[in-house]
């Protein structure tokens, strides 16, 4: 139990501080569009060794290490729950190679760099080299969320990080057992037996727990409100039991447990995963703050120029060689190999496990192992900062990042959705129209707009649509219930403020009104599907208007009293969809997209020519009609 000393804060205040700073750093990173990991790292260093206001060992005491171990276990379990085999179709070969070939090659390369560059003894290098196999799911998930990479390279990085994390911990255990044979009285046979029993037990426990939970949930033996508590309790029990048999084997057990549940086809799987994701956000931020704040000047002073050179060698030599050797002669394109090779962030698992084995190696008489913790922290800090700022530009340079401006998915093919999508595409904003009915996509296909034939909520859409390139959903189908379902289901992924739908019929009546937790924001001035369809049949169209100092929003309102604003586009092509109750903020230099009544083409042509020559304008309209008639005839043929 932590005992308060002079200048120390209470454990309760310490927990509150870690939570507030961790979540606050993530919110600030979102606001400033910066990598969250970088801000958490800086915040932890600031309140820890910087200001000296928070010292985890002083303020939390012996609770710190168990807390970090449990947090890492939960993080890996949540990572295992993201490993759905259906999502591995496009990157299965690459992931398999990165695990089966990359792990041993990376272990050997890291150990060599530690010995020859950082100057560590072979025992310390072998143990720490095994830990360095990990690439940090705690780091890669926030980085991928910010970088918006294409599907396959993102899957390669995510699967490698999650699968290799427990493998790295077990590699360190293997190396440590060998060190004990060399430096202690333990025999080689006993070491091998202990490790074998631990790994087999962890695997069996993980599979058994995953099966028991899946069957219990599927058969209704656990009520809905208790599923998450039961999941947490089972996770902690499996981790503790496995770890008691072999240190760090608990990480393997909980990862296998999460993987089994992810592939068991549970109806409530999505809700379980989302809750775990929320818990992981809190745990990642908390653990990063704790680890950064625990660094002190004395520990950091152990690092010198060899350590700096070692970090550079790992990033620029060991990691690229490992990835290129693993993916050689595979079907992974070269640019994807380059991206993965130059992306190897390390996270909390590396620091936590390094700290644990550092103490054990020192106890075994290997004194240079005391540098492992600061060396691990230096590697984490360097890779987090480097990849935090370079992953997105690198992805764009290689053509593997999503659109710089998040696009819009229209769910439901109609004349309105096709016209709106066409107007957005002319602003260089990515669009996609999805509908399960081929006939409803006819207008969009004729205009050359990207379409997806199928249900946007299906597994096929999850694997066939590059959701990473889109940041907004607009449900415009003729089925109000389906629009509400789409908006409700996709709101956690896109953010509720970025999910829209057409206004539901009769929703003003109490018996037809839905709670605020269901559906998305209304668009198109609150018009319903049939009202919009009538407007489009009357020839209404979506037009873009430039606003200037001379021709501002008020002037536009006067000239277009009947127009219905739909969106604002800023000079940097940032898009703001206008909900029915949103305030228009468009100013000079921006463009406003609106649904407006049809205009006389003769007047349009005259205005465009800047002349009052009605005869010339009429001739232009006639030419346009002749051209359109010719196109229609060819299409009908």
N, C-alpha and C positions, 0 to 999 in steps of 0.2 A: 504493500500500500504506500502511495506517495506521501511523504511527510513534508509539510511546508517548512521552508527555511527562509532566512533573511532575503528579502527581495523577490521571493517566489510568489507566484500566483496560485490560487487554489486549482485543483484538477478540474473542477466544474468550469471555472473561468477559462482554463486552458483549452478545454474541449470547445467551449463556445467561441473562443478566439480562432481556433483552427477552422471550425465550420464557417464562421463569418468571412474570414479571409479567403478560404478556398473557394466557396461559392461566389463571393464577391469578385475574385479574380476571373472566374469563368464568365460571369456576367459582363465585366469590363472588357474582357477579350472579345466577347460577342459584339459589344457595342462598338469597339474600336477596330473590329475585324482583324484581330491579331491572334496568333496561336495561344490558346489558353494555357498550355503547359509552360510556355516561357514566362507568362505573368505569374503563375503559381510558384515557379522556381525563384523568380526575383523576389516575390513577396515573402517566401520562406526565408531566404537569405537575409532580407531586410530586417525582419523581426527577430531573427536568430542571431547569427554572428555579427550582423550589421549594427543593430541597436541594442542587442542583449536583453530585449524585453521578454523573450520567450526562450526557455531552454527545456526541451522535452524531458531530458533525463532528470532535471531538477524539479520541474513542475508536474510531471506525470509519473516519473519514476519507473518502477518495474512493470507498470502496465503497458509501456510503449511497445516492447517487442511482441507480446501476445496480440496486441491490437493490430500491429502491422501484419503479423502472420495471418490473422483471421481475415483482415481486409484483402490481402493478396489472394487468399483462398476464394473469397467471394467473387473477386474480380475475375479470376481464372474460371470459376464456375459459370459466371455470366458469359465469358468468352466461349466456353464450351457450348453454351446454349445457342450461340450464333452459328455454330458449325453444322448447318443443315446440308446434308449430302446433295440435295436437289440444286443447291446454289453452286456446287462444285463442278458442274458439267464442263464449263469452258476452261477451267484452270486446274483440273484434276492432275494432269501430268506434271505441270509446273510445281504444284504444291508437294506432290509425292517426291519429286526430285529435290526440292529445297529441304525436305525433312530427312530423306534417306541418304542423300549425298551431301547436302549442305551442312547438316549437323556435324558429322565427323570431320569434314574438311574445315569448317569454321572452328571447331575445337582445336584441331592441330595448328591451324594458322594463328589463332589467338594465343595459344600456349607458346608458340615460337616467338611471336612479337613480344609477349610478356617477358620471356627469358632473355632474348637477344637485344631488345630495345629498352624495355623498362628496367632490366637488370634483376628480375626476380629469380629466385631459385626454382628448379624444376618442380618440386612439390607444390609450391604456391602457384606457379604458372599453370600446372596441370589442373588444379582445382578451379582457379579463377577462369581459365580458358573454357572449362565446361560450362560455367555460369554464363559466359559471354555468348553462348549459342543463342540465348534469348534475344528477341528484338522488341519486346515490350508491347503487349496489347493495351496496357494502360496509356501508352503514348500514341500508338498508331491509330487508335479509334478517333481521338480528337483531331489528329492531323488529317485523317481521311475526310472527316466531317468538314474541315476547313478547306482542304485542297480540292475536293470535288473531282476525284480521279474517275477515269472510265472504269467499267465494271471489272474486267479481268485483272488488270494490275492491282486494283484495290483488293480484290479477292486474294490474289497471291500474297500481298503484304499482310492482310488480316489473318488468313489461315496459317501462314508461316509463323506469325507472332504468337498465336494462341497455341498451336500444336507444339512448337519448339520450347515454350516456356517450361512446362513440366519436364520435357526431355533435358533441357539445360540444367535444371535443378538435380535431376537424377544423374546426369553426367558428372556434376560436381560431387554428388554422393559417392559415385564409383571411384573417382580420383581420390577422394578423401579416405575411403576404405583402403585403397592401395597405400596411401601415405601412412595410415595407422599400422599397416603390416610392416612398413619399412622403419617406422620410428617408435612403434609401441610393441607390446608383447603379443598383440593379436596375430593369429596365423592367417595365411592367405585363404585357407579353406573356410575358416570361420567368417571372414569378411565377405567372401562370395556367398556363403549360405545366408548371412544376415540380409545382404542386398537382394538376393533372389526371393527370399521369403517376403521382404517388404514390397517389392515390385508386384509379385503375384497377388499378394493380399490386397494391395491398393487397386489393382485392376479388377479383382473379384468384387471388392467392396463397391467400387464405382458402378459396375454393371448391375450388381444386385440392388443397390439403392435406387438406381435409375429405373430398373424394371419394376420394383415395388411401388415407387411413387407413380409411375406412368399407369400401372394397372389400377392402383387405388383411385387415381383421378378419373380414369376412363370409366370405371365401374360405379362411380358416384359414392365411394366409401369415405371420401373426404368432402365436407361441404365447401361450397365456393368461397365463403369468407375465411376459411381456414387453410386454403391451399398455399398461400404465400408463407404464413407462419410455419406450416408443416415442412415446406421446402427449406426454409432457413434452418429449422431445427435439425433436419436430416443432414443438411450440408455441413453444419458444425460438428455433428456426431461423426460422420464419415471422415471428415478431415482430422479430427482428434484421434480417432481409433487408428487410422492409417499412419499418422505421424508418430504414434506411440510405438509402432512396430519398426519403422525406418524413417529417420528424420528427412523431411521434405517430400516423402512419398505421398503425403496428403494432397499435395498439389496435383499429382497425377490422378488420384482417386476422384477428386471433385471435378476435374476437367472431363474425365470419362463419364462421370455421372451427368454432367450438363450436356455432353454430346449425345448420350443415350436419350435423354428427355427431348432434346431438339429434334430427333429423328423418329420419335414414337407416334407422331401424328395426333397430338392431344388437341381437342377443340379449344381449350383454354390456354394453349401455349403462347399465343400472342400477348395476352394480358400478363402472364407470368414473366415473359421476356421483357416487356416494357417496364414492369415494376423493378426487375433486376437492373435494367439500364439506369433507372433513376437512382437506385441505391449505389450503383457503380460510379456515377458522376460524383456523388458525395464522397465515396471512399477514395477515389483517385485523387480528388483535390485535397482531402484530408491527409492522405499518406504522403503526397508530394510536399505539403507544407511541413509535416513532421520531419521528414528526411532532410529537407533543406535547412530547417531551423536547427537540427541536431548537429550540423557541421560547425566546427569551431576553428579558430585560427591555428591552434596547435595541431589538429589533424591535417588541415590543409597545408601546413608548413612541411609535411612529409613529402609533398609533391615537388618535383624539380623539372628541369628541362627534359630529362629522359621520359618523364611522364607525359609531357606535352607532345614530344615526338611520337610516343606510343599511341596517343589518341589520334594523331594525324595518320599514322600508318594503318590503324584499324579502319578508319573511315575511308581512306583513299586506296588502300592496298588489300587488306584482309577481306573486307566485305565485298568489294568488286570481284576479287578472284574466286571467293566462295560461290557467289551467285552465278558467275559466268561458267564456272566448272560444273555447277549443278544443272544449269539449263542448256548446256552445250548439246547440240544435235536434237533439241526438242522442238515442238511446234510453237513455242512461245516466240513471237516476233522480236527482232533485235532491239527495237526501241523500248519494248516492255522490259526486256532483260536489263537494259541500261538504267531504266528508272528504278527497278527493284535493286540493282547493284549499288546505286548511289543513294539508297534510302535504307538506313538501318538504325533507327532510333532505339535507345535502350530506356528502360523504365524502372518502376519501383521494385520489381521482382529482382532485378540485378543488384540493386543496392541492398535490399533486405537480405537476400541470400548471401551476398558477399560479406555483409556484416556478421552474419551467423558463423560462416566458415572461417572468417578472419580470427574470431575469438578461439575457435576450436584448434586452428593450426598453431596459433601462438601458445596455447596450452600444451600442444604436442611438442613444443620446443623449436618451432620454425618461426624465428623472430621477424623475418622480413614480411610475414603475412599481415602485420599491422598496417601496412600501406594499402591493403586491398580495399578497405571501405572508402578512403578518400579518392583512390584511383577509380573505383566504380562510380563515385559521385561525379568526378571530373568527366568521365566518359558519358554519363547520362546528361550532364549539363551541356556538354559540347554538341552531342547529337541532337538533343531536344531543340537547342537554339538554332543550329544549322538547318536541320530538316524542317523546323517550324517555319522558317522564312524562305526556304528554297524549294520545298516540295511542290507547291502550287505553280510557281514560275517554271520549274523543271518539267512538270506535267504538261503545261501549256506549250513549252518549247518543243516537246516531243510529240505533241498532238494527242495527248492522253488525258487531258483534263476536260471537265465539263465546260459548257459555255460560260464565258466570263459574266454574262448577264443571265441569271436563272430564267429559264423559259416558262411557258404556260401549257398545261395539259387541259384540253377541253374534253369532257366526258359527255358524249352525246352528239351525234352528227345532226346538224340542222343548217338551214340557210344562215341563221344568225351566227352560229359558232364558226362556220366557214368564213363569213365576212369579217368577224372579229379577228380570227386567226390570220387571215390575209393581211389585215391592217397592221397587226403586230409583226408579221414577217417582214413587211416593208420597212419596219423600224429596226431590222436586224435582230429581232428577239426570237429565239427558238420556240416553235410551237408543235403540238401534236394533237390530233383529234382521234379519240378512241370511241368505238361503238361496236357492239356485237352484231349489229345488223348491217350487212354490206350495202344495202340500198341507201341507207341514211348517210353513207360516206361518199356517195356519188359526187355531190357538189364539191366536196373537198378534194377528191381525186382529180376531178376535171380542172381544178385550179392548181394542181401540182403540190398540194399541201401534204405534209407527212401525216400518215394515218396509221392506226393500229386496229386491226379487225379482231375484236375479242373483248372480254370483260376486263376492265382495268384492275379489278380486285382479284383476278385469277392468279394462280401460280405461273401461268404462261406469261402474264404481263410482268410479274416480278422478275422473271429471268430474261424477258425479251424486250423490255423497255428500259432505256438508260435514264432512270429516274434522277440520277445525279445531275443531269443537265437541266432539270426543271425545278422551279421553286414555288410554283403556284398551281392550284387545281381549280377549275371552274366547271361545275356540274350543270350541264344545260340540256339534259335529256327531257323527254316529254313525261317522264315518270317521276313525280315528286318524291315518292318513297325511296326510289333508287338514288336520286340526287342526294337525299338526306343520308342514306347509307354510305355513299361514297365520301361525302364530306366528313362524316363522323369517323369512318374507318381510317381515312388518310390524314386527319387532322394532327395526330401525334407525330407523324413523319414530317409533314410540311410546316407545322405550326398552325394553330387555329386562325391566326390573323392572315394566313395566306390561302385559306380554303373558302371558296365561294360557291354559291348555287343560286338558281333562279328562285324567286319567291314562291312559296307553296300556295296552292289554292285554298281558300277558306281558312287560312291560318289565323285570321283575326278572331274567329269564333273560338270560344273557350274549349269546346270539346275537340277541336281540330288542332289547337296550339300544342307545340312541343316544348319541352324544357330547353333552356339555353345550352345545355351540354350536348344536344343533338343538332346536327346540321352545320352549315357554314353561313357565311355572311351573304346577305342578298346583294345582287348587282343589278345593273341596267335600270336604275331608278326604282327598283321594286316591281318591275314588270314581271308577269307570269309568262309561261311558255306560249300559251295561245295568243296572248296580247302581242308578244314579240313576233310570232309567226304572222299575224295580221299586218303589223307594221312592215315586215319584210316583203309581204305580198303587195303592199301598196307602193313599193319601190324605195323604201327608206334604206339608207346606206350608212356605212361607218366611214367617217372622214377624219383626217388629221389636219390640225391647224397650228401654224407657227404663232407663238405669242412673242411680241416684241415690246420695246419701251413705248412705241407709238400705238401699237394695237395690243392692248392688254386683255385681262380676263373679263373686265366689265364690258369692254367693247365687243368681245366675242359673245357675251351673254345677250347683249342688245341685238346683235345680228342673228343670233340663233336661239330665240326664246323657247322653241319647242325641242331643241336638241337635248339628248340624254347623255351626260358625260360618262365615259366608260373607263378611261385610263389616262395617266399622265406619264410622259416620257421626258426625262431630263437630258441635257446635252451629253452626259456620259452614258446614255442608253440605260440608265436605271429606270425601272418600271414600277409604277404604283397603280394597282387596280383600284378603282373607285367603288367602294361599297355604296349601297343605296343611301346610307346615313353619313357618308364620309364628307368632310369639308374639302372643297377643291382648293389646292394650294399652288396651282400652276402659275408661274411667273415668266418674265422675259427670258427668252432663250429655250423655253420648253415647248413641247408639243402636246396638244390635248386631243385625244381620240373620243369621238362622240357618235352616237346613233342619231342621225339627222334626217329630216324629210327629204324626199327626192328633189333635186334642183333641175330647173329647165336647162338642158344641155346647151341651148342657144345662148343663154345668159352666161353659163360657165365658159363657153368658148370665147365669148366677147370679153369677159373679164380676164381670161388668160392671155388673150391677144392685146389687151390694153386698148381696144378700139371700140367704136360704137357701130361698126359696120355689120349690121344684122345679116346682110346677104352673105358675107364671107363666113360669118359664124354658122349660118344655116348650112352652108356648103360643107363645113367641117363636120357638123353633126350628121349630114347625109352620108359623107364618106365613112364615118364611124359605123353607121348602121349597115351600110353595104358590106363593110369588112366583117362585122359581127355576123351578118347573115351567111356570108361565105363560110366562116368558121363553124357555125352551127350546122350547115349543110354537110360539111366534111365529117363532122363528128357523128351525125346521124348515119352517114354512109358507112 
